[in-house]
Amino acid sequence: GSRAAAAGGVTSFLDMPNNTPNTTNRASIERKISLASKKAVTHHGFFIGETKDNISDLQSVEGMDGVCGIKIFMGSSTGDLLVHEQKHLENIFANTGGIIATHAEDEMRLRERIERFGGRTDISSHAECRDVECALIATKRATALAKDHEHRLHIVHLTSGKEADWLEKNKGDLVTTEVCTQHLTFDQEDVERLGERALMNPPIRYTDDRDTLWRRLKDGTIDCVVTDHAPHTLEAKSVGFPNSPAGMPGVEASLPLMLTHAINGKCSVKEVVSWMCEGPAKVYGIRNKGSLVKGYDADLALVDLETPRTITDSDTWTKVGWTPYDGMDLVGWPRYTIVDGEIVHKREVDGTLRGHPVASPGSVGRAIKFE
């Protein structure tokens, strides 16, 4: 994962806790940080996952280097982390510090609708089942909790125009949000074309949603652009909807994809820098990152904005070996990715799109420090 990030010009990652085993206590966080110190070629941070009864674990890692925040799954998704009862959510917001990042889907509505849509095997039913109202209910609920307890909240992977419009008027100073590259790129027609490759939670929705997400990104309602990189194998995906896992790999194509949008007139290169560099650093309070400022870390991506290259599954470094952007012509591929002043990946214009790793595992990168 870190090698894939570096190949795409991403110099720091924040990793989710719904792995095997789940990351829900200090020991599991320390194990991840230790593994990253031996294997990563980028900077790294980790979320701790919330359960119904691990408040003391959450408190034990507050302020710890390498810990970026608490992740709550308000609705069922990949893995088995789930907290949706009001009393448990109140307990978390009332008794923890730092940032709570939430997967905002309403579990009770999800259960009712999954039962109702249980007979459907067409992938278009995914967005109908996990509908906008399901997301909006949870977004409103999480925002109210943040305001009631004066707790920083970050709503991850926003997918609907209705949520974005509501947040524009209601999020206030405590709440931030993000959008994924795939939700700025794909719509319902792409879901039909790509099938299970485009299956994720919350779903890729409709053209109007995509257009509104762009508008709310450009007006500042949405704070940053991310990937929600989830490397499931094609073998696992091939079991078919609704039984295939939700999520897609995307970290190594994310910067070229956004720079291609810029070259095609959807936004400016300066806005891409704001959304993918400055934005995440500001949201999470990442020290010494996000800008070209004297004294900040020398984490740089030197990109080629002139040469379109076609990405295919075989060009990827991600362990699962595929990309939802297979066959797309993208510009902005990094010639050099630099972490702490050290080249970690390079790519020649006339060479393979995969490029060449330079740094050995664990030689560059460290646990991120947060304000």
N, C-alpha and C positions, 0 to 999 in steps of 0.2 A: 504493500500500500504506500509506504513512504517513497519507494523507488518510482512508482507510478506518479505520485504527486510531483516529485522532482522533475520527472520527464516532461510534465505539463507546466512547469514554471511555478509550482506551488511550493513555498518554502516553509510553511508551518501547517500542521493539521490539528484539528480537535476531534477526538474519537468518541463515538457513542458507547454506552454501557451494555447494550443488548447483544453481547457476545456469548460464547460458551467458555467458561461459566460467566454469568452476569457479574458486572462490576458494581458491587453494592456495599463494599466496606473498605477500610483502609488497606488491609492486606492485599486485596485484589487490585487496588489502585497502585500500590507500591510495586506489585509484580509487573503490571503493565509498564510503569515508568522504567523499571529495571530492564525489561525486554527491549524497550525502545532505545535505551542507552547503548545496547549491544547491536541493534539491527537497523535503526533508522538512519537516514541521510538527510533528514529535515528536522526542524524543531517540532515539538509535540506537546499536546495537552489532552487531558482525558476528563470526561464527565463521570460522575458517580451517579448510579441509578437509584431512584427512590423505590422503596417498598412500603408496605403498610406499617412496618415496625422497626425501621432502621434509622430513626432520628439521631441516635447517639453516634452512629457511623457517619452520618452526614456532617454532624458537628465536629467530628474528629479530624476531618480533612479541610476545614475552612482555613483559607489562607495558605494552603500547602502548595509549593511550587509544582506545576504540572497538572493541577486540578482546576478546570475552567468553570465548573458549575455543576448544578444538580439537574438531572434529566427526569422528567415525569412523563409517562405515557398515560394520558387521560382516556385514551381509547386503545383497544387491542390492535397490535401491529406485529411486526416481526419480533419473535422472541416471546417471553412470558412475563415481562415487566408490565404491570398495570396498577395504577392507583386512580380510582374514580369516585369513591365515596366522599361526600362533603367533609365529614369529620376528619378523615385522614388528610385530605388536602388542606384543611384549615390548620391542622397540626404542623404540617410541613412549612406553610407560609408563615406561621406564627413563631416557629422555633428554629429557623435556620437563617444563615446569612448568605452573601454572595448572589449569584444569578441562578434563578430557576428557568430552565429551558423546557418548554412543554410541547409535546405532540398533541395538538388540539383537535380531538374528535370526541364526540359525546358517546360514551360506552353504552348507555341504555338505548339510545336511538340506534346505534350500530347493531346491537343484538336483535332489536325488533326488525330492522331492515335486512340483516343477513338471513334471518329466518324467512322473511317475506320473499327475498330474491334467491332462495336456496336452489331453486330448480333451473336457474339460468347458467349457461356455460359460455355465452357470448361475452367477450371481454368488454364490449361496450356497456354492459350492465354494471361494471365495477364502479364507474362514476355515478351511475344512477343510484346504486345501493349506498355507497359512502358519499352521500350527497352534500351539497353546500350547507344545508341547514345543520347537518351533523357537525360540520367544522365550525360554523358560526356560533352555535350554542356553546361549544367548549371554549372558543376564543373569548366570548363575552364573560363566561364564568371565570376563566383564568385572569382576565383583566380586572374583574371585580375583586378577586382574592388579592391581587397585587396591590390594588389601591386600598383595600381594607386594612392590609397589614404593612403597607409602605415597603414592599419588597420588590426588588428588581425582577422583571419578567422578560424573557425573550421567547416569542412564539416562533417555532421553527417551521420550515418549509410551507409557507403560505401558498395556497393553491387557488383560492377563489376571489373573483372580483368583488363579491358581496362583502367578504371579510375585509379586504383591503379598503373598500370604501367606508366601512364601519370604523376601522382603525384610524382612518384619516381624521375622523371627528372625535374619537374617543380614547385614543391610546395614552395621551398625556406624556409626562416625563419619565415615568417608571417603566414603560413598556416599549420594547423594540421588536422588530420582526425582520424576516429574511425571505428571499425567494430563491428557488433552485434554477439552475441553468435550463434544465429540461422543461420546467413550467413556463419559461420565457420562449421556448423554442417549439415545443410540440403542442398539438391539439387533438381533438377527437379523431381526425383523419389519420394522424400518425399512429394513434393507438391501434386503429384497425389495421394499419399497414405493418406495424412492428409486432403486434400480438403481445405475448408474455414478456418480451424484452422491455416493453413500456409499462409493465405492471408495477405500481408502487402505491404506497399509502402515505398521505392522502393521494387520490388519483390525479393523473393528468386529466384536465377537464376540457373546457370548450374554448373556441376561438375568442368569444367575448371575455372569458376569464383571463386568457393570455393577454389580450389587449389592455385590460384594466390593470393587470399586474405591472405591465410596462409603464402605464401612466402613473401609477402610484409609486413605482420605483423612481421615476424621473422627478416626481414632485417632493420626494423625501419622506413619504410615509413609510416606505420599506427601506430599511437601513443598510442591507448588504445582500450580496449574491453569493450563494454557496452551492454545494453539490449533493449533500446527503448520500455520499458514495456508499453503496451497499453491494459488495461483490459476490452475488450468488452465481453459482455455475449455470451454464446453459443446460446441463443435464438435469439439474434441479428445476429449472424453468420449464423444461420440455414436458413435464407431467401435465401441463395445460391448466387453464383457468377453470375453476377458482382455486385449484390446489397448489399451484406453483407459488414460490415465495415472492413477496413484494419487495422491490428495490432494484436498483441498477448501478453498475459502476459508472463513474463519470469524472473523477478528479483530474485525470491527465488530459482530458480534452476541454476542460471548463474554461481555461483562459483563452485558448485559440477560438473557442466557440463564441465567447463574448466579444473578442476583438474582431471576429468576422461580422458579428452583428453591428459593430461600430463602423467597420469599413463599408458595410451595406447600408449605412445611414440610420440605423435604429437608435443609435446613441453616439457619444463621442468616446475617444480613447481616454480622455480625462475622466469621464464618468465611470468607465470600467475600472480605472485606478481607484476612484473613490469608493465604488461598490465592493471591490474584491480585495483591496489593500487597507485603505483607511477605515472602511466600514466595520469589518470584523475586529480590527484592533481597538476601535472605539467601543463597540458593543461589549466586548469582554474585558476591556481594560488591559490589553496586552502591552507589556512594557517594551518600549524602544522598537516598536514595529509599526508598519503601515505607511511610513513617509520617508522621503529622502531628506533626512535632517542630520546635521552634524551631531555625532554622539549616539545616533540610533544604530541598530544592527545592520550590517552590510548584507542584507537579504535582497537579491535582485534577480529579475528575469530580463534578459536581453532578447527581444523578439524580432522576428522577420515579418513585417506587415505587407510585404510585396509579393511573396511567393505562395500561391495556393498549393496545398498538398491534400491529397485524398486519404482520409483515415480509413483503415480496415481493421477487422478484428485482430489480424496478425501483427498489427503495428503496436499493440498495447503491452505495457509492462504489468498491468494489474494481473494478479495471480490467476484470475478466472479466464483471462484471454479473450474478452469480447468487449464491445462498446455499443451502446444504443445509437451512436452516430456513425456507424459503419457505412461507408460509401459517400460521406459528406465531404465537400471541398472546403477546407478551412485555412485561413491565414493566421498569422500570429504565433506560429510555433516557436518556442524558445530556442535560440541558438546556444545560449548559455544560461544555466540556472546556478545561482551563486548563493550559498548559505554561509553567513558569518565570514564573508570575503573569500570563501573557498569554492571553486567550481565543483559542482556535484554531478552535473549532467551536461552533455554538449551534443549538438546536432548540426551536421553539415547540410548546406542547401542541396548539394548533389548526392547526398548519402541516403541511408535508409531513414524513414520517418521515425523509427524507434529511437534513433540516436544511440549514444554511448554513455554508460555510467562512468563516472570518474572517481567519485568517493567510494571507499569501501564501507561496508555496514558498520555503523556505530562510530565512524571517524569524525563525523560532523553532526551538528544539531544537538539540542539539549532540551530539557523540560522547560516549558515556557513559564515565565514569571508574570503574575497578574497583579494589577493594582488592588 
